[in-house]
Amino acid sequence: MTARSTAPRRIATLGMFIIDQFQFFDPDTAEDEGDHGLGDHIGGGGTYFTVGARVWLPPSDLSMVVDRGDDFPAAVQAALDAYDRSIPSSRPSVSSSMWKYRPRTDGHGTTRALNIYEGQQRGFKYLTPKLRLDPRDLLYDSGDGRHQLLLPTHIHFICSPERARLIIDEIEELLRDRTATNAGRPALIWEPIPDSALPENLDECIAVMKRIDVFSPNHDEAASFLGVEPASVNLPPQHDGTSNEANRIKDSARSAISELILKPFLQLSEDTSSPSSARLDQHVDPERQRAFGPAGPIVHIRSGALGSLVARHIAGSRWVDAYHTPQEAKAGAIKDVTGAGNACLGGFTAALSIYQHEIVSALADADVEGKHALDLLAQCAAHASVSASFVIEQQGLPGLSLAVDGKERWNGDEPSDRLHRLVAR
């Protein structure tokens, strides 16, 4: 095994770092109510994804570009530094930092966005020009003295199908011309943005699915791609999960998602044209080629209170519960679901990187049933539920502390304890 100092980082995101600001308006009078005392919040889907992965991995295994302007708040810097502290050192260092800081030199400050609320209506606009990230921004020195450039082993992107196609093209070009000297192609994890989840983009969505390893929309985005009515795959508005009919209602919604959403995506993304499909190229090792081959990606549909549905065409599918029970939610355990889906996928990707060899071996073994592979994928989804559980317990990102016993505590709890409690249900 390659030494940690020269191994590719496990996970990186192409999501942008954003500082969120808030503005509320009275829905009846349109009176400006200010920000309700919220102030600046760390935001961006990529940030929540990275923190969701950080629940399970040390900072040295992660990478996210942060473009800092001259206005970068000290409080935001301190919050990011907290996620860089890990055992055995409680002090962050540049070499092990999960944040890849760059000075913003275009004359603008740190990327900021305004979240606008007027009753049930929500708006969003950038206050600063966006700095889009490309795969080459993730390249880093191998650290072994040869000054070779590497890409992380898992790359996450949140974007439209069209943008996803361009990202994949660039990654493959970096490998083809040996700008990136990785032994194999990174695993690609795609999270579609809501605005692009439209029926007219379905064909391009399916084309992208045939070239990636994980496709992870939420159930509303997935339904929108397929033209499925939202009401048919969502819980009734009045449902809180605690009534006598709760299990029946939940099972009905889950069945609808499985039949109306998952099944079509699995069928459409399977490439039956040829075993040598273009979905994976020559940069993929033979075992991984057999594992993923023409059968399409792992599909991970995030569904809020319903939990998440994980599937692979050959292995089958399985639902995994959300960590917080309906009773806990009703009692006030859930404060803000912003970023929960991104953190969920971050936790899933972290577990996927941990169990990757076992998962690839199980999927590649054509002589066994898919149960072992599905068990492993469900374990990844359980990690995802735990990551999301920490994010929804407050406004903003969860707290991380180092206990006297040398273990990390998230919001005062150990992730492994939550995982055991969830799996034991």
Contacts in CASP RR format, 6 or more apart in sequence:
PFRMAT RR
TARGET T0000
AUTHOR 0000-0000-0000
METHOD contacts of the structure
MODEL  1
MTARSTAPRRIATLGMFIIDQFQFFDPDTAEDEGDHGLGDHIGGGGTYFT
VGARVWLPPSDLSMVVDRGDDFPAAVQAALDAYDRSIPSSRPSVSSSMWK
YRPRTDGHGTTRALNIYEGQQRGFKYLTPKLRLDPRDLLYDSGDGRHQLL
LPTHIHFICSPERARLIIDEIEELLRDRTATNAGRPALIWEPIPDSALPE
NLDECIAVMKRIDVFSPNHDEAASFLGVEPASVNLPPQHDGTSNEANRIK
DSARSAISELILKPFLQLSEDTSSPSSARLDQHVDPERQRAFGPAGPIVH
IRSGALGSLVARHIAGSRWVDAYHTPQEAKAGAIKDVTGAGNACLGGFTA
ALSIYQHEIVSALADADVEGKHALDLLAQCAAHASVSASFVIEQQGLPGL
SLAVDGKERWNGDEPSDRLHRLVAR
4 60 0 8 1.000
5 143 0 8 1.000
5 144 0 8 1.000
6 142 0 8 1.000
6 143 0 8 1.000
6 144 0 8 1.000
8 150 0 8 1.000
8 151 0 8 1.000
8 152 0 8 1.000
8 153 0 8 1.000
8 182 0 8 1.000
8 186 0 8 1.000
9 60 0 8 1.000
9 61 0 8 1.000
9 62 0 8 1.000
9 63 0 8 1.000
9 140 0 8 1.000
9 150 0 8 1.000
9 152 0 8 1.000
9 153 0 8 1.000
10 57 0 8 1.000
10 61 0 8 1.000
10 62 0 8 1.000
10 152 0 8 1.000
10 153 0 8 1.000
10 154 0 8 1.000
10 350 0 8 1.000
10 353 0 8 1.000
11 50 0 8 1.000
11 53 0 8 1.000
11 57 0 8 1.000
11 61 0 8 1.000
11 62 0 8 1.000
11 63 0 8 1.000
11 152 0 8 1.000
11 153 0 8 1.000
11 154 0 8 1.000
11 155 0 8 1.000
11 156 0 8 1.000
11 346 0 8 1.000
11 349 0 8 1.000
11 350 0 8 1.000
11 353 0 8 1.000
12 62 0 8 1.000
12 63 0 8 1.000
12 64 0 8 1.000
12 138 0 8 1.000
12 151 0 8 1.000
12 152 0 8 1.000
12 154 0 8 1.000
12 155 0 8 1.000
12 156 0 8 1.000
13 45 0 8 1.000
13 46 0 8 1.000
13 49 0 8 1.000
13 50 0 8 1.000
13 63 0 8 1.000
13 64 0 8 1.000
13 155 0 8 1.000
13 156 0 8 1.000
13 157 0 8 1.000
13 158 0 8 1.000
14 46 0 8 1.000
14 133 0 8 1.000
14 134 0 8 1.000
14 135 0 8 1.000
14 137 0 8 1.000
14 138 0 8 1.000
14 155 0 8 1.000
14 156 0 8 1.000
14 157 0 8 1.000
14 158 0 8 1.000
14 159 0 8 1.000
14 167 0 8 1.000
15 44 0 8 1.000
15 45 0 8 1.000
15 46 0 8 1.000
15 47 0 8 1.000
15 49 0 8 1.000
15 64 0 8 1.000
15 133 0 8 1.000
15 156 0 8 1.000
15 157 0 8 1.000
15 158 0 8 1.000
16 44 0 8 1.000
16 46 0 8 1.000
16 67 0 8 1.000
16 111 0 8 1.000
16 130 0 8 1.000
16 131 0 8 1.000
16 132 0 8 1.000
16 133 0 8 1.000
17 42 0 8 1.000
17 43 0 8 1.000
17 44 0 8 1.000
17 46 0 8 1.000
17 47 0 8 1.000
17 64 0 8 1.000
17 65 0 8 1.000
17 66 0 8 1.000
17 67 0 8 1.000
17 110 0 8 1.000
17 111 0 8 1.000
18 43 0 8 1.000
18 44 0 8 1.000
18 47 0 8 1.000
18 111 0 8 1.000
18 112 0 8 1.000
18 113 0 8 1.000
19 40 0 8 1.000
19 41 0 8 1.000
19 42 0 8 1.000
19 43 0 8 1.000
19 73 0 8 1.000
19 76 0 8 1.000
19 110 0 8 1.000
19 111 0 8 1.000
19 112 0 8 1.000
19 113 0 8 1.000
20 40 0 8 1.000
20 41 0 8 1.000
20 42 0 8 1.000
20 43 0 8 1.000
20 44 0 8 1.000
20 112 0 8 1.000
20 113 0 8 1.000
20 114 0 8 1.000
20 115 0 8 1.000
21 35 0 8 1.000
21 39 0 8 1.000
21 40 0 8 1.000
21 41 0 8 1.000
21 112 0 8 1.000
21 113 0 8 1.000
21 114 0 8 1.000
21 115 0 8 1.000
21 127 0 8 1.000
22 34 0 8 1.000
22 35 0 8 1.000
22 36 0 8 1.000
22 38 0 8 1.000
22 39 0 8 1.000
22 41 0 8 1.000
22 114 0 8 1.000
22 115 0 8 1.000
22 116 0 8 1.000
22 117 0 8 1.000
23 32 0 8 1.000
23 34 0 8 1.000
23 35 0 8 1.000
23 114 0 8 1.000
23 115 0 8 1.000
23 116 0 8 1.000
23 117 0 8 1.000
24 32 0 8 1.000
24 33 0 8 1.000
24 34 0 8 1.000
24 35 0 8 1.000
24 36 0 8 1.000
24 116 0 8 1.000
24 117 0 8 1.000
24 118 0 8 1.000
25 31 0 8 1.000
25 32 0 8 1.000
25 33 0 8 1.000
25 116 0 8 1.000
25 117 0 8 1.000
25 118 0 8 1.000
25 119 0 8 1.000
26 33 0 8 1.000
26 118 0 8 1.000
27 118 0 8 1.000
27 119 0 8 1.000
27 120 0 8 1.000
27 121 0 8 1.000
30 118 0 8 1.000
38 395 0 8 1.000
40 73 0 8 1.000
40 75 0 8 1.000
40 76 0 8 1.000
41 395 0 8 1.000
41 396 0 8 1.000
42 76 0 8 1.000
42 79 0 8 1.000
42 80 0 8 1.000
42 396 0 8 1.000
42 397 0 8 1.000
43 113 0 8 1.000
43 396 0 8 1.000
44 339 0 8 1.000
44 342 0 8 1.000
45 158 0 8 1.000
45 339 0 8 1.000
45 342 0 8 1.000
46 64 0 8 1.000
46 156 0 8 1.000
46 158 0 8 1.000
46 342 0 8 1.000
47 64 0 8 1.000
47 342 0 8 1.000
47 397 0 8 1.000
48 338 0 8 1.000
48 339 0 8 1.000
48 340 0 8 1.000
48 341 0 8 1.000
48 342 0 8 1.000
48 343 0 8 1.000
48 391 0 8 1.000
48 397 0 8 1.000
49 156 0 8 1.000
49 158 0 8 1.000
49 191 0 8 1.000
49 342 0 8 1.000
49 343 0 8 1.000
49 345 0 8 1.000
49 346 0 8 1.000
49 349 0 8 1.000
50 62 0 8 1.000
50 64 0 8 1.000
50 98 0 8 1.000
50 346 0 8 1.000
51 83 0 8 1.000
51 343 0 8 1.000
51 391 0 8 1.000
51 397 0 8 1.000
51 398 0 8 1.000
52 342 0 8 1.000
52 343 0 8 1.000
52 344 0 8 1.000
52 346 0 8 1.000
52 347 0 8 1.000
52 350 0 8 1.000
52 387 0 8 1.000
52 388 0 8 1.000
52 390 0 8 1.000
52 391 0 8 1.000
53 62 0 8 1.000
53 346 0 8 1.000
53 347 0 8 1.000
53 349 0 8 1.000
53 350 0 8 1.000
53 387 0 8 1.000
54 62 0 8 1.000
54 83 0 8 1.000
54 98 0 8 1.000
54 350 0 8 1.000
54 400 0 8 1.000
55 343 0 8 1.000
55 347 0 8 1.000
55 350 0 8 1.000
55 383 0 8 1.000
55 386 0 8 1.000
55 387 0 8 1.000
55 390 0 8 1.000
55 410 0 8 1.000
55 415 0 8 1.000
56 347 0 8 1.000
56 350 0 8 1.000
56 351 0 8 1.000
56 354 0 8 1.000
56 383 0 8 1.000
56 387 0 8 1.000
56 415 0 8 1.000
57 350 0 8 1.000
57 353 0 8 1.000
57 354 0 8 1.000
58 86 0 8 1.000
58 96 0 8 1.000
59 83 0 8 1.000
59 84 0 8 1.000
59 86 0 8 1.000
59 92 0 8 1.000
59 96 0 8 1.000
59 97 0 8 1.000
59 98 0 8 1.000
60 86 0 8 1.000
60 95 0 8 1.000
60 96 0 8 1.000
60 98 0 8 1.000
61 98 0 8 1.000
61 353 0 8 1.000
62 98 0 8 1.000
63 98 0 8 1.000
63 100 0 8 1.000
63 138 0 8 1.000
63 140 0 8 1.000
63 152 0 8 1.000
64 98 0 8 1.000
64 99 0 8 1.000
64 100 0 8 1.000
65 100 0 8 1.000
65 102 0 8 1.000
65 133 0 8 1.000
65 137 0 8 1.000
65 138 0 8 1.000
66 80 0 8 1.000
66 99 0 8 1.000
66 100 0 8 1.000
66 101 0 8 1.000
66 102 0 8 1.000
67 102 0 8 1.000
67 103 0 8 1.000
67 104 0 8 1.000
67 110 0 8 1.000
67 111 0 8 1.000
67 131 0 8 1.000
68 101 0 8 1.000
68 102 0 8 1.000
68 103 0 8 1.000
68 104 0 8 1.000
68 110 0 8 1.000
69 103 0 8 1.000
69 104 0 8 1.000
69 108 0 8 1.000
69 109 0 8 1.000
69 110 0 8 1.000
70 104 0 8 1.000
70 109 0 8 1.000
71 109 0 8 1.000
71 110 0 8 1.000
72 110 0 8 1.000
79 397 0 8 1.000
80 99 0 8 1.000
81 92 0 8 1.000
82 399 0 8 1.000
82 400 0 8 1.000
83 98 0 8 1.000
83 400 0 8 1.000
84 92 0 8 1.000
84 93 0 8 1.000
84 96 0 8 1.000
84 97 0 8 1.000
84 98 0 8 1.000
84 99 0 8 1.000
85 91 0 8 1.000
85 92 0 8 1.000
85 400 0 8 1.000
85 402 0 8 1.000
86 96 0 8 1.000
86 402 0 8 1.000
86 408 0 8 1.000
87 402 0 8 1.000
87 406 0 8 1.000
87 407 0 8 1.000
87 408 0 8 1.000
89 96 0 8 1.000
90 402 0 8 1.000
100 140 0 8 1.000
104 110 0 8 1.000
104 131 0 8 1.000
106 129 0 8 1.000
106 131 0 8 1.000
108 128 0 8 1.000
108 129 0 8 1.000
109 128 0 8 1.000
110 128 0 8 1.000
111 126 0 8 1.000
111 128 0 8 1.000
111 129 0 8 1.000
111 130 0 8 1.000
111 131 0 8 1.000
112 126 0 8 1.000
112 127 0 8 1.000
112 128 0 8 1.000
113 124 0 8 1.000
113 125 0 8 1.000
113 126 0 8 1.000
113 127 0 8 1.000
113 128 0 8 1.000
114 124 0 8 1.000
114 125 0 8 1.000
114 126 0 8 1.000
114 127 0 8 1.000
115 122 0 8 1.000
115 123 0 8 1.000
115 124 0 8 1.000
116 122 0 8 1.000
116 123 0 8 1.000
116 124 0 8 1.000
116 125 0 8 1.000
117 123 0 8 1.000
134 167 0 8 1.000
134 170 0 8 1.000
135 151 0 8 1.000
135 155 0 8 1.000
135 167 0 8 1.000
135 170 0 8 1.000
135 171 0 8 1.000
135 174 0 8 1.000
136 170 0 8 1.000
136 174 0 8 1.000
136 179 0 8 1.000
138 151 0 8 1.000
138 152 0 8 1.000
138 155 0 8 1.000
139 149 0 8 1.000
139 150 0 8 1.000
139 151 0 8 1.000
139 174 0 8 1.000
139 179 0 8 1.000
139 180 0 8 1.000
140 149 0 8 1.000
140 150 0 8 1.000
141 147 0 8 1.000
141 148 0 8 1.000
141 149 0 8 1.000
141 150 0 8 1.000
142 148 0 8 1.000
142 149 0 8 1.000
142 150 0 8 1.000
142 181 0 8 1.000
148 181 0 8 1.000
149 179 0 8 1.000
149 180 0 8 1.000
149 181 0 8 1.000
150 180 0 8 1.000
150 181 0 8 1.000
150 182 0 8 1.000
151 171 0 8 1.000
151 174 0 8 1.000
151 175 0 8 1.000
151 180 0 8 1.000
151 182 0 8 1.000
151 186 0 8 1.000
152 186 0 8 1.000
153 182 0 8 1.000
153 186 0 8 1.000
153 187 0 8 1.000
153 353 0 8 1.000
154 186 0 8 1.000
154 187 0 8 1.000
154 188 0 8 1.000
154 189 0 8 1.000
154 349 0 8 1.000
154 352 0 8 1.000
154 353 0 8 1.000
155 167 0 8 1.000
155 171 0 8 1.000
155 186 0 8 1.000
155 187 0 8 1.000
155 188 0 8 1.000
155 189 0 8 1.000
156 189 0 8 1.000
156 190 0 8 1.000
156 191 0 8 1.000
156 345 0 8 1.000
156 346 0 8 1.000
156 349 0 8 1.000
157 163 0 8 1.000
157 164 0 8 1.000
157 167 0 8 1.000
157 188 0 8 1.000
157 189 0 8 1.000
157 190 0 8 1.000
157 191 0 8 1.000
158 191 0 8 1.000
158 192 0 8 1.000
158 193 0 8 1.000
158 342 0 8 1.000
159 167 0 8 1.000
159 190 0 8 1.000
159 192 0 8 1.000
159 193 0 8 1.000
159 196 0 8 1.000
160 192 0 8 1.000
160 193 0 8 1.000
160 195 0 8 1.000
160 196 0 8 1.000
160 201 0 8 1.000
161 192 0 8 1.000
161 196 0 8 1.000
161 201 0 8 1.000
161 204 0 8 1.000
161 205 0 8 1.000
161 207 0 8 1.000
161 208 0 8 1.000
162 196 0 8 1.000
162 201 0 8 1.000
162 204 0 8 1.000
164 190 0 8 1.000
164 192 0 8 1.000
164 208 0 8 1.000
164 212 0 8 1.000
165 204 0 8 1.000
165 207 0 8 1.000
165 208 0 8 1.000
165 211 0 8 1.000
168 188 0 8 1.000
168 208 0 8 1.000
168 211 0 8 1.000
168 212 0 8 1.000
171 180 0 8 1.000
171 185 0 8 1.000
171 186 0 8 1.000
171 188 0 8 1.000
172 185 0 8 1.000
172 281 0 8 1.000
172 283 0 8 1.000
173 179 0 8 1.000
174 180 0 8 1.000
175 182 0 8 1.000
175 184 0 8 1.000
175 185 0 8 1.000
175 283 0 8 1.000
176 283 0 8 1.000
182 283 0 8 1.000
183 285 0 8 1.000
184 283 0 8 1.000
184 284 0 8 1.000
184 285 0 8 1.000
185 280 0 8 1.000
185 281 0 8 1.000
185 283 0 8 1.000
185 284 0 8 1.000
187 213 0 8 1.000
187 214 0 8 1.000
187 352 0 8 1.000
187 353 0 8 1.000
187 356 0 8 1.000
188 211 0 8 1.000
188 212 0 8 1.000
188 213 0 8 1.000
188 214 0 8 1.000
189 212 0 8 1.000
189 213 0 8 1.000
189 214 0 8 1.000
189 216 0 8 1.000
189 345 0 8 1.000
189 349 0 8 1.000
190 208 0 8 1.000
190 209 0 8 1.000
190 212 0 8 1.000
190 214 0 8 1.000
190 215 0 8 1.000
190 216 0 8 1.000
191 216 0 8 1.000
191 217 0 8 1.000
191 342 0 8 1.000
191 345 0 8 1.000
192 205 0 8 1.000
192 217 0 8 1.000
192 221 0 8 1.000
192 225 0 8 1.000
194 220 0 8 1.000
194 221 0 8 1.000
194 224 0 8 1.000
197 217 0 8 1.000
197 220 0 8 1.000
197 221 0 8 1.000
197 222 0 8 1.000
197 224 0 8 1.000
197 225 0 8 1.000
198 224 0 8 1.000
198 225 0 8 1.000
199 224 0 8 1.000
199 225 0 8 1.000
199 226 0 8 1.000
199 227 0 8 1.000
201 225 0 8 1.000
202 225 0 8 1.000
202 226 0 8 1.000
202 268 0 8 1.000
205 225 0 8 1.000
206 265 0 8 1.000
206 268 0 8 1.000
206 269 0 8 1.000
208 215 0 8 1.000
209 215 0 8 1.000
209 265 0 8 1.000
209 268 0 8 1.000
209 269 0 8 1.000
209 296 0 8 1.000
209 297 0 8 1.000
210 269 0 8 1.000
210 271 0 8 1.000
210 277 0 8 1.000
210 278 0 8 1.000
210 279 0 8 1.000
210 296 0 8 1.000
210 297 0 8 1.000
211 278 0 8 1.000
211 279 0 8 1.000
211 280 0 8 1.000
212 279 0 8 1.000
212 297 0 8 1.000
213 292 0 8 1.000
213 297 0 8 1.000
213 298 0 8 1.000
214 297 0 8 1.000
214 298 0 8 1.000
214 299 0 8 1.000
214 300 0 8 1.000
214 348 0 8 1.000
214 349 0 8 1.000
214 352 0 8 1.000
215 265 0 8 1.000
215 269 0 8 1.000
215 297 0 8 1.000
215 298 0 8 1.000
215 299 0 8 1.000
215 300 0 8 1.000
216 299 0 8 1.000
216 300 0 8 1.000
216 301 0 8 1.000
216 302 0 8 1.000
216 345 0 8 1.000
216 348 0 8 1.000
217 225 0 8 1.000
217 301 0 8 1.000
217 302 0 8 1.000
218 301 0 8 1.000
218 302 0 8 1.000
218 303 0 8 1.000
218 304 0 8 1.000
218 341 0 8 1.000
219 233 0 8 1.000
219 234 0 8 1.000
219 257 0 8 1.000
219 261 0 8 1.000
219 301 0 8 1.000
219 302 0 8 1.000
219 303 0 8 1.000
219 304 0 8 1.000
219 306 0 8 1.000
219 309 0 8 1.000
220 230 0 8 1.000
220 233 0 8 1.000
220 234 0 8 1.000
222 257 0 8 1.000
222 261 0 8 1.000
222 262 0 8 1.000
222 265 0 8 1.000
222 301 0 8 1.000
223 229 0 8 1.000
223 230 0 8 1.000
223 232 0 8 1.000
223 233 0 8 1.000
223 260 0 8 1.000
223 261 0 8 1.000
224 230 0 8 1.000
226 260 0 8 1.000
226 261 0 8 1.000
226 264 0 8 1.000
226 265 0 8 1.000
228 260 0 8 1.000
228 261 0 8 1.000
232 256 0 8 1.000
232 260 0 8 1.000
233 253 0 8 1.000
233 256 0 8 1.000
233 257 0 8 1.000
233 260 0 8 1.000
233 261 0 8 1.000
234 253 0 8 1.000
235 241 0 8 1.000
235 249 0 8 1.000
235 250 0 8 1.000
235 253 0 8 1.000
235 305 0 8 1.000
235 306 0 8 1.000
236 249 0 8 1.000
239 246 0 8 1.000
239 249 0 8 1.000
240 326 0 8 1.000
240 329 0 8 1.000
240 330 0 8 1.000
241 249 0 8 1.000
241 250 0 8 1.000
241 305 0 8 1.000
241 326 0 8 1.000
241 330 0 8 1.000
242 326 0 8 1.000
242 327 0 8 1.000
242 330 0 8 1.000
243 249 0 8 1.000
246 326 0 8 1.000
250 306 0 8 1.000
253 306 0 8 1.000
254 303 0 8 1.000
254 306 0 8 1.000
254 309 0 8 1.000
254 319 0 8 1.000
257 301 0 8 1.000
257 303 0 8 1.000
257 306 0 8 1.000
257 309 0 8 1.000
258 309 0 8 1.000
258 317 0 8 1.000
261 301 0 8 1.000
262 299 0 8 1.000
262 301 0 8 1.000
262 309 0 8 1.000
262 311 0 8 1.000
262 317 0 8 1.000
265 299 0 8 1.000
266 296 0 8 1.000
266 299 0 8 1.000
266 311 0 8 1.000
266 313 0 8 1.000
269 296 0 8 1.000
269 297 0 8 1.000
269 299 0 8 1.000
269 313 0 8 1.000
270 294 0 8 1.000
270 295 0 8 1.000
270 296 0 8 1.000
270 313 0 8 1.000
271 277 0 8 1.000
271 279 0 8 1.000
271 293 0 8 1.000
271 294 0 8 1.000
271 295 0 8 1.000
271 296 0 8 1.000
272 294 0 8 1.000
273 294 0 8 1.000
274 294 0 8 1.000
275 293 0 8 1.000
275 294 0 8 1.000
277 293 0 8 1.000
277 294 0 8 1.000
279 292 0 8 1.000
279 293 0 8 1.000
279 294 0 8 1.000
279 296 0 8 1.000
280 288 0 8 1.000
280 289 0 8 1.000
280 292 0 8 1.000
280 293 0 8 1.000
284 292 0 8 1.000
287 360 0 8 1.000
287 361 0 8 1.000
287 364 0 8 1.000
288 360 0 8 1.000
288 364 0 8 1.000
290 363 0 8 1.000
290 364 0 8 1.000
290 366 0 8 1.000
291 359 0 8 1.000
291 360 0 8 1.000
291 361 0 8 1.000
291 362 0 8 1.000
291 363 0 8 1.000
291 364 0 8 1.000
292 363 0 8 1.000
295 312 0 8 1.000
295 313 0 8 1.000
295 314 0 8 1.000
296 312 0 8 1.000
296 313 0 8 1.000
297 312 0 8 1.000
298 310 0 8 1.000
298 311 0 8 1.000
298 312 0 8 1.000
298 352 0 8 1.000
298 377 0 8 1.000
299 309 0 8 1.000
299 310 0 8 1.000
299 311 0 8 1.000
299 312 0 8 1.000
300 308 0 8 1.000
300 309 0 8 1.000
300 310 0 8 1.000
300 311 0 8 1.000
300 345 0 8 1.000
300 348 0 8 1.000
300 380 0 8 1.000
300 381 0 8 1.000
300 384 0 8 1.000
301 308 0 8 1.000
301 309 0 8 1.000
301 310 0 8 1.000
301 311 0 8 1.000
302 308 0 8 1.000
302 341 0 8 1.000
302 344 0 8 1.000
302 345 0 8 1.000
302 384 0 8 1.000
303 309 0 8 1.000
304 322 0 8 1.000
304 337 0 8 1.000
304 340 0 8 1.000
304 341 0 8 1.000
304 388 0 8 1.000
305 322 0 8 1.000
305 326 0 8 1.000
305 329 0 8 1.000
306 319 0 8 1.000
306 322 0 8 1.000
307 319 0 8 1.000
307 320 0 8 1.000
307 321 0 8 1.000
307 322 0 8 1.000
307 385 0 8 1.000
308 319 0 8 1.000
308 320 0 8 1.000
308 322 0 8 1.000
308 344 0 8 1.000
308 348 0 8 1.000
308 381 0 8 1.000
308 384 0 8 1.000
308 385 0 8 1.000
309 317 0 8 1.000
309 318 0 8 1.000
309 319 0 8 1.000
309 320 0 8 1.000
310 317 0 8 1.000
310 318 0 8 1.000
310 320 0 8 1.000
310 348 0 8 1.000
310 374 0 8 1.000
310 377 0 8 1.000
310 378 0 8 1.000
310 380 0 8 1.000
310 381 0 8 1.000
311 317 0 8 1.000
311 318 0 8 1.000
311 377 0 8 1.000
312 363 0 8 1.000
312 373 0 8 1.000
312 374 0 8 1.000
312 377 0 8 1.000
314 363 0 8 1.000
314 370 0 8 1.000
314 373 0 8 1.000
315 362 0 8 1.000
315 363 0 8 1.000
315 370 0 8 1.000
315 371 0 8 1.000
315 373 0 8 1.000
315 374 0 8 1.000
315 377 0 8 1.000
316 370 0 8 1.000
316 374 0 8 1.000
317 374 0 8 1.000
318 374 0 8 1.000
318 377 0 8 1.000
318 378 0 8 1.000
318 381 0 8 1.000
320 378 0 8 1.000
320 381 0 8 1.000
320 382 0 8 1.000
320 384 0 8 1.000
320 385 0 8 1.000
320 422 0 8 1.000
321 385 0 8 1.000
321 422 0 8 1.000
321 425 0 8 1.000
322 385 0 8 1.000
322 388 0 8 1.000
322 389 0 8 1.000
323 385 0 8 1.000
323 386 0 8 1.000
323 388 0 8 1.000
323 389 0 8 1.000
323 418 0 8 1.000
323 421 0 8 1.000
323 422 0 8 1.000
324 333 0 8 1.000
324 334 0 8 1.000
324 389 0 8 1.000
324 392 0 8 1.000
328 334 0 8 1.000
333 392 0 8 1.000
333 393 0 8 1.000
334 392 0 8 1.000
334 393 0 8 1.000
335 392 0 8 1.000
335 393 0 8 1.000
335 394 0 8 1.000
335 395 0 8 1.000
336 392 0 8 1.000
336 394 0 8 1.000
336 395 0 8 1.000
336 396 0 8 1.000
337 391 0 8 1.000
337 392 0 8 1.000
338 391 0 8 1.000
338 395 0 8 1.000
338 396 0 8 1.000
339 391 0 8 1.000
340 388 0 8 1.000
340 391 0 8 1.000
340 392 0 8 1.000
341 388 0 8 1.000
341 391 0 8 1.000
343 387 0 8 1.000
343 388 0 8 1.000
343 390 0 8 1.000
343 391 0 8 1.000
344 384 0 8 1.000
344 385 0 8 1.000
344 387 0 8 1.000
344 388 0 8 1.000
345 384 0 8 1.000
346 384 0 8 1.000
346 387 0 8 1.000
347 380 0 8 1.000
347 383 0 8 1.000
347 384 0 8 1.000
347 386 0 8 1.000
347 387 0 8 1.000
348 380 0 8 1.000
348 381 0 8 1.000
348 383 0 8 1.000
348 384 0 8 1.000
348 387 0 8 1.000
350 383 0 8 1.000
350 387 0 8 1.000
351 379 0 8 1.000
351 380 0 8 1.000
351 382 0 8 1.000
351 383 0 8 1.000
351 384 0 8 1.000
352 359 0 8 1.000
352 380 0 8 1.000
355 376 0 8 1.000
355 379 0 8 1.000
355 380 0 8 1.000
358 376 0 8 1.000
359 373 0 8 1.000
359 376 0 8 1.000
359 377 0 8 1.000
359 380 0 8 1.000
362 368 0 8 1.000
362 370 0 8 1.000
362 372 0 8 1.000
362 373 0 8 1.000
362 376 0 8 1.000
363 370 0 8 1.000
363 373 0 8 1.000
379 423 0 8 1.000
382 419 0 8 1.000
382 422 0 8 1.000
382 423 0 8 1.000
383 419 0 8 1.000
385 422 0 8 1.000
386 415 0 8 1.000
386 418 0 8 1.000
386 419 0 8 1.000
386 422 0 8 1.000
387 415 0 8 1.000
389 418 0 8 1.000
390 398 0 8 1.000
390 399 0 8 1.000
390 410 0 8 1.000
390 411 0 8 1.000
390 413 0 8 1.000
390 415 0 8 1.000
391 397 0 8 1.000
391 398 0 8 1.000
393 411 0 8 1.000
394 411 0 8 1.000
398 410 0 8 1.000
398 411 0 8 1.000
399 410 0 8 1.000
399 411 0 8 1.000
399 412 0 8 1.000
400 408 0 8 1.000
400 409 0 8 1.000
400 410 0 8 1.000
401 408 0 8 1.000
401 409 0 8 1.000
401 412 0 8 1.000
402 408 0 8 1.000
402 409 0 8 1.000
403 409 0 8 1.000
407 414 0 8 1.000
408 414 0 8 1.000
408 415 0 8 1.000
END
